[in-house]
Amino acid sequence: MTEINFQDFQKIDIRVGRVVRAEDYPEARKPAIKLWVDFGDEIGIRKSSAQLKMHYEPETLVNRQVLAVVNFPPRQIGKFMSEILVVGVPDKDGHVVLIKPDFEVPNGVQLF
């Protein structure tokens, strides 16, 4: 593990957003879901492709709050441009489990 200092951590902009749209992404190499996440007025709606199919269906994600890195450069995922990285942790089999706040918080607030 490489140590970083606090200033390095501060460069990563992780925000809370609400999934406003989600749909299957059958063209992806690995099973994925396309997400549109609303981060409020400052950032707006950003898109992501995430490998979530083992635990989630698109309709279960709409209105859910998630955490995402919002300051990575956009990345082409097949024919879809991913603008954020939704964060999660692996379950015992390595499948993504999303991270979310325990309580409702305003969209766009930053992790600290």
Backbone torsions as a table, in degrees:
resi	resn	phi	psi	omega
1	MET	NA	134.0	177.7
2	THR	-92.1	127.5	176.0
3	GLU	-75.1	144.0	172.8
4	ILE	-125.0	163.0	176.4
5	ASN	-97.3	173.3	-176.3
6	PHE	-62.6	-33.2	178.9
7	GLN	-65.3	-34.3	175.5
8	ASP	-63.9	-44.4	178.7
9	PHE	-60.0	-39.5	-177.9
10	GLN	-65.9	-18.3	178.1
11	LYS	-72.8	-21.8	-178.8
12	ILE	-87.9	117.1	-177.3
13	ASP	-98.9	98.8	179.6
14	ILE	-105.2	123.7	-176.5
15	ARG	-125.1	160.5	173.6
16	VAL	-93.5	133.5	175.5
17	GLY	-138.9	166.6	179.7
18	ARG	-111.8	129.2	177.1
19	VAL	-68.3	120.5	-179.4
20	VAL	-105.8	-15.6	178.7
21	ARG	-156.2	142.5	177.7
22	ALA	-149.9	138.1	177.7
23	GLU	-150.0	152.4	177.7
24	ASP	-58.9	151.4	177.4
25	TYR	-124.7	75.3	-174.5
26	PRO	-66.3	-19.0	179.9
27	GLU	-77.3	-13.2	-179.0
28	ALA	-67.2	148.5	178.6
29	ARG	-62.3	-41.2	176.1
30	LYS	-111.2	147.0	-178.1
31	PRO	-52.4	126.0	-174.5
32	ALA	-143.5	167.4	176.6
33	ILE	-127.8	134.6	173.6
34	LYS	-86.6	133.2	-178.0
35	LEU	-122.6	143.8	168.9
36	TRP	-118.9	119.0	-171.6
37	VAL	-119.1	128.7	-179.7
38	ASP	-93.7	119.2	179.2
39	PHE	-105.1	18.5	178.1
40	GLY	87.3	-174.7	-172.5
41	ASP	-62.0	-38.3	-174.6
42	GLU	-65.9	-41.9	-174.7
43	ILE	-107.5	-34.7	-179.7
44	GLY	82.1	-156.0	-178.2
45	ILE	-94.6	130.1	177.6
46	ARG	-124.6	154.4	-176.5
47	LYS	-106.4	152.6	175.6
48	SER	-151.1	150.0	169.4
49	SER	-110.4	127.1	-175.5
50	ALA	-135.4	139.7	179.1
51	GLN	-83.5	81.0	-173.2
52	LEU	-115.7	1.4	-168.9
53	LYS	-62.7	-20.5	-178.4
54	MET	-70.9	-28.9	-177.1
55	HIS	-119.3	-13.1	-170.8
56	TYR	-133.2	149.8	168.5
57	GLU	-114.5	150.5	-176.6
58	PRO	-50.4	-44.3	-176.3
59	GLU	-65.7	-22.9	178.9
60	THR	-81.0	-12.4	-177.8
61	LEU	-92.9	-24.2	-178.5
62	VAL	-63.3	133.1	-177.1
63	ASN	78.8	-0.5	178.2
64	ARG	-82.8	139.1	172.9
65	GLN	-85.5	139.0	180.0
66	VAL	-134.5	166.0	172.7
67	LEU	-107.8	143.5	-179.5
68	ALA	-151.2	147.9	170.9
69	VAL	-78.4	122.8	-175.2
70	VAL	-107.1	-0.6	-177.3
71	ASN	-116.4	22.2	167.7
72	PHE	-82.2	153.2	175.4
73	PRO	-68.8	151.9	177.7
74	PRO	-57.7	151.0	-177.6
75	ARG	-135.6	130.0	179.5
76	GLN	-76.0	122.6	176.3
77	ILE	-117.6	96.0	-172.9
78	GLY	63.4	-125.2	179.2
79	LYS	-94.3	9.9	-174.5
80	PHE	-116.4	133.0	178.4
81	MET	-92.6	115.2	179.1
82	SER	-92.0	125.1	-174.6
83	GLU	-105.0	-14.8	-178.4
84	ILE	-137.9	165.3	173.6
85	LEU	-118.4	106.4	176.4
86	VAL	-72.4	133.9	-173.8
87	VAL	-101.1	148.1	178.4
88	GLY	-156.7	-177.3	177.7
89	VAL	-129.2	155.1	-179.6
90	PRO	-81.2	142.9	170.3
91	ASP	-79.7	-172.4	-175.8
92	LYS	-63.4	-20.1	178.8
93	ASP	-101.4	4.2	178.2
94	GLY	88.0	8.4	179.3
95	HIS	-88.2	144.6	-173.2
96	VAL	-70.0	131.6	170.3
97	VAL	-117.1	121.4	-176.5
98	LEU	-68.8	150.7	174.5
99	ILE	-99.2	135.4	178.5
100	LYS	-143.7	158.5	176.4
101	PRO	-67.5	149.1	176.2
102	ASP	-68.5	-29.7	-178.4
103	PHE	-126.7	157.4	176.2
104	GLU	-60.8	129.3	176.8
105	VAL	-130.8	162.2	179.2
106	PRO	-64.6	139.4	175.4
107	ASN	-61.4	138.0	177.2
108	GLY	97.8	-10.1	-179.7
109	VAL	-67.3	148.3	-174.3
110	GLN	-97.6	141.0	174.0
111	LEU	-69.0	135.6	174.7
112	PHE	-142.7	NA	NA
